[in-house]
Amino acid sequence: MNWDLLEPLLIIISIDIILGGDNAVVIALASRNLPPQQRNKAILLGTGLAIAARVLLTLVALYLLQIPFLQLIGGLLLFYIAMKLLTDTEENDHIKAGDSLAAAVKTIVFADIVMGFDNVLAIAGASHNNIILVIIGLLVSVPIIVWGSRIILVLMDKFPLLIYFGAGILAYTAAEMVMEDRYILQYMEDYPLIHQWFAVVMVIAVITLGYFSNKRKGTAV
């Protein structure tokens, strides 16, 4: 596997893990009222169906991003998602615990689809239209999210810089999406320096803005 394939795959796995923290919380909350044996079934079934739904949604996103200017719009939206990742402190206490296996699975899948929009958009942008990379990335990262969710969440709480790292990855992906929009690309051919440095500048800008926004709220690292 050469670097051209390895780089987007590593980015996809990183995006899945960084943005998967909330989904891991959803899984835990949705299945918390079930007996232990049913809890494991709910996690496996819910996660399996959520993966299938996410692959289908990513396929749709890959198709939609071929429409003129949607790659540009998607990139701009991803910049917003990167900022939200840094500054959003919303909790998931509103997730209802299921009283039965079917109810828990339904909650996991539905919440994953609703909350996974940022994930789908980011992965579609990072995959460069290669659905195989999307599937490999999900297969590698989802077990890490499900079984290591508590470790991931503890690490993020203990080392907040990981959130900044994740936001930087999203900003980098967003910048690539903007630059790869067919209408932007034709204008950037005459300005190779902008094309080369745009991602770096945007990563620095997003992390800096997020830091100062958190500093104003008293939540900066």
Secondary structure, DSSP 8 states (H G I E B T S, - for coil): --HHHHHHHHHHHHHHHHHHHHHHHHHHHHTTTS-HHHHHHHHHHHHHHHHHHHHHHHHHHHHHTTSTTHHHHHHHHHHHHHHHHHH-----TT----SSHHHHHHHHHHHHHHHTHHHHHHHHHHHTT-HHHHHHHHHHHHHHHHHTHHHHHHHHHH-THHHHHHHHHHHHHHHHHHHHSHHHHHHHTT-HHHHHHHHHHHHHHHHHHHHHHHHHHT---
